[in-house]
Amino acid sequence: MPNCLNCGTWNPEDKNVCWRCQAELPKPVVQKKRGPVRVLGLSIWIWLAIFFFVVMMIAMQFIGRAVGA
């Protein structure tokens, strides 16, 4: 908890008012945790795996045609 804005006294984390001047202490700001990036309900890593798989399948088609020709 930061120091009291009124008198500058340090206060423990569990206090809502300053122990010296009884001024109300600022409430801590709770930051939301960011979740994984999702596109159409799937994680971005799943989309990258699907993209890699499709690219590899297309590449294998071209390699197979070049070797068989």
N, C-alpha and C positions, 0 to 999 in steps of 0.2 A: 504494500500500500504506500502511496507517496506521502510525503510530509503534508501536514495540515496546511490548507491554503490560507487560513486565517492567522495562525500563530507560528507556523513553520515547524511544529513539533512532530517527531517521528511517531507513528502509530503502528501497532501490529496489524497483520493481515485480516484478522477476524473482527476488527472494530468498525462500527458504522459512524461513530462520532469521535471527535478528538478527546482524548483523556484529560487534556489540560484546559481547553477553552470550551468544550462541548459543542463545537461547530460540526455540522454534518460533513463527513468526508465524501469525496467523489467516488462514485461506484465504478468498479473496474469494468472496462469494455471487453466483452467476450467476442472474440473473432471466430467466425465460422470457419471450420476446416473445409478446404476445397477438396471435393471428391475428384475421382478420375474423370478425364475428358471423355464424354460419350457422344456418339453420333448414331442416331436412330436406335438408341438403346444399347448399343454395343460399345465396348471400350475401344479406344483408338488403336490399341495394340492388336486387337482382333481384326480390325479393318486392314491394318498393315500386313498381317499374316495372310489374309485373304488376297490382298493385292499382290503380294509376293508370289503366292501360289498360282494365281492367274497368269502373271508375267512368266513364271517358269514353265507353265503348261504351253503357253504360246511359243516361247523360245524352243522348247523341245519339239514342237511341231515343225518349226523352221529347220532345226538341226536334223530332224528325221528326213525331211524332204531333201536337204542338201546331201546327206550321206547316201540316200537311196537313189539319187539321180545319176 
